[in-house]
Amino acid sequence: MGDDNVKAEALEILGMFQVLPRLVVFDLDYTLWPFYCECRSKREMPSLYPHARGILYALKEKGIDLAIASRSPTADIAKTFIDKLSIKSMFVAQEIFSSWTHKTDHFQRIHTRTGVPFNSMLFFDDENRNIQAVSNMGVTSILVGNGVTVGALRQGLTKYSENVNTSEKNKQKWRTKFSKNSSSSEQNEKN
């Protein structure tokens, strides 16, 4: 499936959702591309997974910001590959550094840089430990097996919508409870 076909399918999927994330964050190794940077040379020409470029273009066309969160120990190689693939300008934040925090530091920096709340982000990664840690921050997180695909995008948007709906329902319950409590407090004060 070519980039244009993937983009068209991704746009169709995006069109099915009323609520979209403000920011979509991608890991690099085995999420956007099928290798570890530290096992490659800067001189090589990298490639993305087959659906990756079309998905990136579709998200940008919908006005959704993109970011990178990578724990690569070879940030220089990762950044060189991003340049060679001509995708550098697509990302509002690129947090690429080695860390033992399972990407929580990366997401703190992305949040500080963009101002986007964690619950308005969608994240794709190939490591479950990163998915768990970042999910605990309130980010909707999707584990990918063989790179990001239109199927993973659909799964991510579905889960993101469910999380937003659950959050809205909880806010409504809280507002209802608060307004009842506040009404009964006012009644008590009058009596």
Phi and psi in degrees as GROMACS dihedral restraints (atoms count N, CA, C in turn):
[ dihedral_restraints ]
;  ai    aj    ak    al  type     phi  dphi    fc
    3     4     5     6     1   -74.4    20    10
    4     5     6     7     1   166.5    20    10
    6     7     8     9     1   -55.1    20    10
    7     8     9    10     1   -42.4    20    10
    9    10    11    12     1   -66.2    20    10
   10    11    12    13     1   -39.7    20    10
   12    13    14    15     1   -66.9    20    10
   13    14    15    16     1   -41.7    20    10
   15    16    17    18     1   -63.6    20    10
   16    17    18    19     1   -44.4    20    10
   18    19    20    21     1   -59.0    20    10
   19    20    21    22     1   -45.2    20    10
   21    22    23    24     1   -62.3    20    10
   22    23    24    25     1   -43.1    20    10
   24    25    26    27     1   -66.4    20    10
   25    26    27    28     1   -41.0    20    10
   27    28    29    30     1   -64.1    20    10
   28    29    30    31     1   -41.1    20    10
   30    31    32    33     1   -63.6    20    10
   31    32    33    34     1   -37.8    20    10
   33    34    35    36     1   -62.9    20    10
   34    35    36    37     1   -44.7    20    10
   36    37    38    39     1   -63.1    20    10
   37    38    39    40     1   -46.7    20    10
   39    40    41    42     1   -58.9    20    10
   40    41    42    43     1   -35.4    20    10
   42    43    44    45     1   -68.2    20    10
   43    44    45    46     1   -16.7    20    10
   45    46    47    48     1   -81.7    20    10
   46    47    48    49     1    -9.1    20    10
   48    49    50    51     1  -112.3    20    10
   49    50    51    52     1   133.1    20    10
   51    52    53    54     1   -77.3    20    10
   52    53    54    55     1   -33.6    20    10
   54    55    56    57     1  -115.1    20    10
   55    56    57    58     1   125.4    20    10
   57    58    59    60     1  -118.6    20    10
   58    59    60    61     1   152.5    20    10
   60    61    62    63     1   -65.7    20    10
   61    62    63    64     1   153.0    20    10
   63    64    65    66     1   -80.5    20    10
   64    65    66    67     1   -26.3    20    10
   66    67    68    69     1  -143.6    20    10
   67    68    69    70     1   133.3    20    10
   69    70    71    72     1  -115.6    20    10
   70    71    72    73     1   126.8    20    10
   72    73    74    75     1  -112.0    20    10
   73    74    75    76     1   136.0    20    10
   75    76    77    78     1  -121.3    20    10
   76    77    78    79     1   140.1    20    10
   78    79    80    81     1   -74.4    20    10
   79    80    81    82     1   166.6    20    10
   81    82    83    84     1   -99.5    20    10
   82    83    84    85     1   -68.7    20    10
   84    85    86    87     1   -63.2    20    10
   85    86    87    88     1   123.4    20    10
   87    88    89    90     1    61.0    20    10
   88    89    90    91     1    21.1    20    10
   90    91    92    93     1  -126.1    20    10
   91    92    93    94     1   -58.3    20    10
   93    94    95    96     1   -91.3    20    10
   94    95    96    97     1   -32.8    20    10
   96    97    98    99     1  -133.8    20    10
   97    98    99   100     1   155.3    20    10
   99   100   101   102     1   -91.2    20    10
  100   101   102   103     1    52.9    20    10
  102   103   104   105     1  -167.8    20    10
  103   104   105   106     1   167.9    20    10
  105   106   107   108     1   -95.2    20    10
  106   107   108   109     1   130.0    20    10
  108   109   110   111     1   -55.6    20    10
  109   110   111   112     1   -40.5    20    10
  111   112   113   114     1   -66.6    20    10
  112   113   114   115     1   -10.5    20    10
  114   115   116   117     1   -99.6    20    10
  115   116   117   118     1     9.5    20    10
  117   118   119   120     1  -125.4    20    10
  118   119   120   121     1   166.4    20    10
  120   121   122   123     1  -106.6    20    10
  121   122   123   124     1   146.7    20    10
  123   124   125   126     1   -58.5    20    10
  124   125   126   127     1   -24.8    20    10
  126   127   128   129     1   -74.1    20    10
  127   128   129   130     1   -18.6    20    10
  129   130   131   132     1   -74.2    20    10
  130   131   132   133     1   158.2    20    10
  132   133   134   135     1   -99.9    20    10
  133   134   135   136     1   113.3    20    10
  135   136   137   138     1   -78.5    20    10
  136   137   138   139     1   169.3    20    10
  138   139   140   141     1  -137.8    20    10
  139   140   141   142     1   153.0    20    10
  141   142   143   144     1   -92.3    20    10
  142   143   144   145     1   163.7    20    10
  144   145   146   147     1   -60.9    20    10
  145   146   147   148     1   153.9    20    10
  147   148   149   150     1   -54.9    20    10
  148   149   150   151     1   -34.7    20    10
  150   151   152   153     1   -92.9    20    10
  151   152   153   154     1   -12.8    20    10
  153   154   155   156     1   -58.8    20    10
  154   155   156   157     1   -52.3    20    10
  156   157   158   159     1   -62.7    20    10
  157   158   159   160     1   -44.2    20    10
  159   160   161   162     1   -61.8    20    10
  160   161   162   163     1   -38.2    20    10
  162   163   164   165     1   -67.0    20    10
  163   164   165   166     1   -43.9    20    10
  165   166   167   168     1   -59.2    20    10
  166   167   168   169     1   -46.2    20    10
  168   169   170   171     1   -63.1    20    10
  169   170   171   172     1   -41.0    20    10
  171   172   173   174     1   -64.4    20    10
  172   173   174   175     1   -44.7    20    10
  174   175   176   177     1   -61.7    20    10
  175   176   177   178     1   -43.8    20    10
  177   178   179   180     1   -62.4    20    10
  178   179   180   181     1   -42.3    20    10
  180   181   182   183     1   -61.5    20    10
  181   182   183   184     1   -32.4    20    10
  183   184   185   186     1   -81.1    20    10
  184   185   186   187     1    -1.0    20    10
  186   187   188   189     1    82.1    20    10
  187   188   189   190     1    18.4    20    10
  189   190   191   192     1   -91.6    20    10
  190   191   192   193     1   128.5    20    10
  192   193   194   195     1   -72.3    20    10
  193   194   195   196     1   152.4    20    10
  195   196   197   198     1  -124.3    20    10
  196   197   198   199     1   148.9    20    10
  198   199   200   201     1  -145.7    20    10
  199   200   201   202     1   165.0    20    10
  201   202   203   204     1  -119.9    20    10
  202   203   204   205     1   136.6    20    10
  204   205   206   207     1  -130.6    20    10
  205   206   207   208     1   105.8    20    10
  207   208   209   210     1  -132.1    20    10
  208   209   210   211     1   136.9    20    10
  210   211   212   213     1   -95.9    20    10
  211   212   213   214     1    24.7    20    10
  213   214   215   216     1   -60.2    20    10
  214   215   216   217     1   132.0    20    10
  216   217   218   219     1   -76.9    20    10
  217   218   219   220     1    -5.9    20    10
  219   220   221   222     1  -122.6    20    10
  220   221   222   223     1    69.3    20    10
  222   223   224   225     1   -59.3    20    10
  223   224   225   226     1   -33.7    20    10
  225   226   227   228     1   -61.8    20    10
  226   227   228   229     1   -41.8    20    10
  228   229   230   231     1   -68.6    20    10
  229   230   231   232     1   -44.4    20    10
  231   232   233   234     1   -57.5    20    10
  232   233   234   235     1   -46.3    20    10
  234   235   236   237     1   -66.7    20    10
  235   236   237   238     1   -36.0    20    10
  237   238   239   240     1   -62.8    20    10
  238   239   240   241     1   -43.7    20    10
  240   241   242   243     1   -65.4    20    10
  241   242   243   244     1   -39.8    20    10
  243   244   245   246     1   -60.2    20    10
  244   245   246   247     1   -41.6    20    10
  246   247   248   249     1   -63.4    20    10
  247   248   249   250     1   -48.9    20    10
  249   250   251   252     1   -61.1    20    10
  250   251   252   253     1   -31.5    20    10
  252   253   254   255     1   -84.4    20    10
  253   254   255   256     1    -0.9    20    10
  255   256   257   258     1    57.2    20    10
  256   257   258   259     1    41.6    20    10
  258   259   260   261     1  -120.4    20    10
  259   260   261   262     1     2.8    20    10
  261   262   263   264     1   -55.9    20    10
  262   263   264   265     1   -44.0    20    10
  264   265   266   267     1   -69.5    20    10
  265   266   267   268     1   -10.8    20    10
  267   268   269   270     1   -76.8    20    10
  268   269   270   271     1   -17.2    20    10
  270   271   272   273     1  -107.1    20    10
  271   272   273   274     1   130.0    20    10
  273   274   275   276     1   -80.5    20    10
  274   275   276   277     1   -19.0    20    10
  276   277   278   279     1  -149.4    20    10
  277   278   279   280     1   139.1    20    10
  279   280   281   282     1  -130.8    20    10
  280   281   282   283     1    98.9    20    10
  282   283   284   285     1  -102.2    20    10
  283   284   285   286     1    98.0    20    10
  285   286   287   288     1  -124.3    20    10
  286   287   288   289     1   101.0    20    10
  288   289   290   291     1  -161.2    20    10
  289   290   291   292     1   151.7    20    10
  291   292   293   294     1   -70.6    20    10
  292   293   294   295     1   139.6    20    10
  294   295   296   297     1  -159.2    20    10
  295   296   297   298     1   153.5    20    10
  297   298   299   300     1  -101.0    20    10
  298   299   300   301     1     6.9    20    10
  300   301   302   303     1   -93.3    20    10
  301   302   303   304     1     9.2    20    10
  303   304   305   306     1    55.6    20    10
  304   305   306   307     1    37.9    20    10
  306   307   308   309     1    79.1    20    10
  307   308   309   310     1     4.2    20    10
  309   310   311   312     1   -65.3    20    10
  310   311   312   313     1   -37.0    20    10
  312   313   314   315     1   -63.9    20    10
  313   314   315   316     1   -40.2    20    10
  315   316   317   318     1   -58.3    20    10
  316   317   318   319     1   -45.7    20    10
  318   319   320   321     1   -71.7    20    10
  319   320   321   322     1   -32.9    20    10
  321   322   323   324     1   -61.2    20    10
  322   323   324   325     1   -43.9    20    10
  324   325   326   327     1   -66.5    20    10
  325   326   327   328     1   -41.7    20    10
  327   328   329   330     1   -62.3    20    10
  328   329   330   331     1   -43.6    20    10
  330   331   332   333     1   -61.6    20    10
  331   332   333   334     1   -45.1    20    10
  333   334   335   336     1   -62.1    20    10
  334   335   336   337     1   -42.0    20    10
  336   337   338   339     1   -70.6    20    10
  337   338   339   340     1   -39.3    20    10
  339   340   341   342     1  -100.5    20    10
  340   341   342   343     1   -24.9    20    10
  342   343   344   345     1    76.7    20    10
  343   344   345   346     1     4.4    20    10
  345   346   347   348     1   -79.8    20    10
  346   347   348   349     1   126.9    20    10
  348   349   350   351     1   -64.0    20    10
  349   350   351   352     1   150.7    20    10
  351   352   353   354     1   -56.8    20    10
  352   353   354   355     1   -37.4    20    10
  354   355   356   357     1   -75.8    20    10
  355   356   357   358     1     0.1    20    10
  357   358   359   360     1  -107.3    20    10
  358   359   360   361     1    15.1    20    10
  360   361   362   363     1  -113.5    20    10
  361   362   363   364     1   151.6    20    10
  363   364   365   366     1  -125.9    20    10
  364   365   366   367     1   135.5    20    10
  366   367   368   369     1  -129.3    20    10
  367   368   369   370     1   136.6    20    10
  369   370   371   372     1  -119.6    20    10
  370   371   372   373     1   130.9    20    10
  372   373   374   375     1  -153.1    20    10
  373   374   375   376     1   158.4    20    10
  375   376   377   378     1  -100.0    20    10
  376   377   378   379     1     1.2    20    10
  378   379   380   381     1  -116.1    20    10
  379   380   381   382     1   123.6    20    10
  381   382   383   384     1   -61.0    20    10
  382   383   384   385     1   -35.7    20    10
  384   385   386   387     1   -61.6    20    10
  385   386   387   388     1   -36.5    20    10
  387   388   389   390     1   -69.8    20    10
  388   389   390   391     1   -40.9    20    10
  390   391   392   393     1   -59.5    20    10
  391   392   393   394     1   -46.3    20    10
  393   394   395   396     1   -63.2    20    10
  394   395   396   397     1   -49.1    20    10
  396   397   398   399     1   -62.8    20    10
  397   398   399   400     1   -43.9    20    10
  399   400   401   402     1   -73.7    20    10
  400   401   402   403     1   -34.9    20    10
  402   403   404   405     1   -59.6    20    10
  403   404   405   406     1   -38.0    20    10
  405   406   407   408     1   -64.3    20    10
  406   407   408   409     1   -17.4    20    10
  408   409   410   411     1   -84.6    20    10
  409   410   411   412     1    -9.5    20    10
  411   412   413   414     1   103.5    20    10
  412   413   414   415     1     5.2    20    10
  414   415   416   417     1   -87.5    20    10
  415   416   417   418     1   132.2    20    10
  417   418   419   420     1   -69.7    20    10
  418   419   420   421     1   122.0    20    10
  420   421   422   423     1  -127.9    20    10
  421   422   423   424     1   135.9    20    10
  423   424   425   426     1  -123.2    20    10
  424   425   426   427     1   127.8    20    10
  426   427   428   429     1   -83.6    20    10
  427   428   429   430     1   127.0    20    10
  429   430   431   432     1  -107.9    20    10
  430   431   432   433     1   144.7    20    10
  432   433   434   435     1   -90.8    20    10
  433   434   435   436     1   -55.3    20    10
  435   436   437   438     1  -124.3    20    10
  436   437   438   439     1    58.5    20    10
  438   439   440   441     1    83.1    20    10
  439   440   441   442     1   168.1    20    10
  441   442   443   444     1   -73.3    20    10
  442   443   444   445     1   134.9    20    10
  444   445   446   447     1  -132.7    20    10
  445   446   447   448     1   170.1    20    10
  447   448   449   450     1   -64.1    20    10
  448   449   450   451     1   -30.6    20    10
  450   451   452   453     1   -64.4    20    10
  451   452   453   454     1   -42.6    20    10
  453   454   455   456     1   -66.1    20    10
  454   455   456   457     1   -37.5    20    10
  456   457   458   459     1   -61.7    20    10
  457   458   459   460     1   -47.0    20    10
  459   460   461   462     1   -59.6    20    10
  460   461   462   463     1   -45.8    20    10
  462   463   464   465     1   -59.8    20    10
  463   464   465   466     1   -44.5    20    10
  465   466   467   468     1   -63.9    20    10
  466   467   468   469     1   -44.3    20    10
  468   469   470   471     1   -67.5    20    10
  469   470   471   472     1   -35.9    20    10
  471   472   473   474     1   -64.5    20    10
  472   473   474   475     1   -48.7    20    10
  474   475   476   477     1   -64.0    20    10
  475   476   477   478     1   -39.8    20    10
  477   478   479   480     1   -60.7    20    10
  478   479   480   481     1   -46.1    20    10
  480   481   482   483     1   -61.0    20    10
  481   482   483   484     1   -42.8    20    10
  483   484   485   486     1   -61.2    20    10
  484   485   486   487     1   -42.9    20    10
  486   487   488   489     1   -64.2    20    10
  487   488   489   490     1   -41.6    20    10
  489   490   491   492     1   -64.5    20    10
  490   491   492   493     1   -44.2    20    10
  492   493   494   495     1   -62.5    20    10
  493   494   495   496     1   -42.3    20    10
  495   496   497   498     1   -62.7    20    10
  496   497   498   499     1   -43.1    20    10
  498   499   500   501     1   -62.3    20    10
  499   500   501   502     1   -42.4    20    10
  501   502   503   504     1   -65.4    20    10
  502   503   504   505     1   -41.0    20    10
  504   505   506   507     1   -62.7    20    10
  505   506   507   508     1   -41.3    20    10
  507   508   509   510     1   -64.3    20    10
  508   509   510   511     1   -38.6    20    10
  510   511   512   513     1   -63.6    20    10
  511   512   513   514     1   -41.1    20    10
  513   514   515   516     1   -63.4    20    10
  514   515   516   517     1   -43.7    20    10
  516   517   518   519     1   -60.6    20    10
  517   518   519   520     1   -43.1    20    10
  519   520   521   522     1   -64.3    20    10
  520   521   522   523     1   -45.5    20    10
  522   523   524   525     1   -60.9    20    10
  523   524   525   526     1   -43.5    20    10
  525   526   527   528     1   -62.8    20    10
  526   527   528   529     1   -47.5    20    10
  528   529   530   531     1   -62.8    20    10
  529   530   531   532     1   -42.6    20    10
  531   532   533   534     1   -65.2    20    10
  532   533   534   535     1   -42.9    20    10
  534   535   536   537     1   -68.1    20    10
  535   536   537   538     1   -34.2    20    10
  537   538   539   540     1   -66.3    20    10
  538   539   540   541     1   -45.5    20    10
  540   541   542   543     1   -62.6    20    10
  541   542   543   544     1   -40.5    20    10
  543   544   545   546     1   -69.4    20    10
  544   545   546   547     1   -36.4    20    10
  546   547   548   549     1   -65.7    20    10
  547   548   549   550     1   -43.6    20    10
  549   550   551   552     1   -68.5    20    10
  550   551   552   553     1   -31.4    20    10
  552   553   554   555     1   -66.2    20    10
  553   554   555   556     1   -41.4    20    10
  555   556   557   558     1   -64.5    20    10
  556   557   558   559     1   -39.1    20    10
  558   559   560   561     1   -62.8    20    10
  559   560   561   562     1   -43.7    20    10
  561   562   563   564     1   -62.1    20    10
  562   563   564   565     1   -38.3    20    10
  564   565   566   567     1   -67.1    20    10
  565   566   567   568     1   -35.6    20    10
  567   568   569   570     1   -70.4    20    10
  568   569   570   571     1   -33.3    20    10
